[in-house]
């Protein structure tokens, strides 16, 4: 098992997949599907962003969302 100290992480570094995922996990609250940095527009992070958006819906918003799909 590995450990990553995110307090020491350089948040604008996007050189590896680990950098991209660490950036996403540290700053996910700032992102949504429509406003995702181009460096983070990879399938897994896009899916994670969409899931976080769905999870943060209010019960009323969730009902509206589910009625559309």
HELIX and SHEET records of a PDB file:
HELIX    1   1 UNK A    6  UNK A    8  5                                   3    
HELIX    2   2 UNK A   17  UNK A   27  1                                  11    
HELIX    3   3 UNK A   28  UNK A   30  5                                   3    
HELIX    4   4 UNK A   38  UNK A   40  5                                   3    
HELIX    5   5 UNK A   43  UNK A   55  1                                  13    
HELIX    6   6 UNK A   59  UNK A   68  1                                  10    
END                                                                             
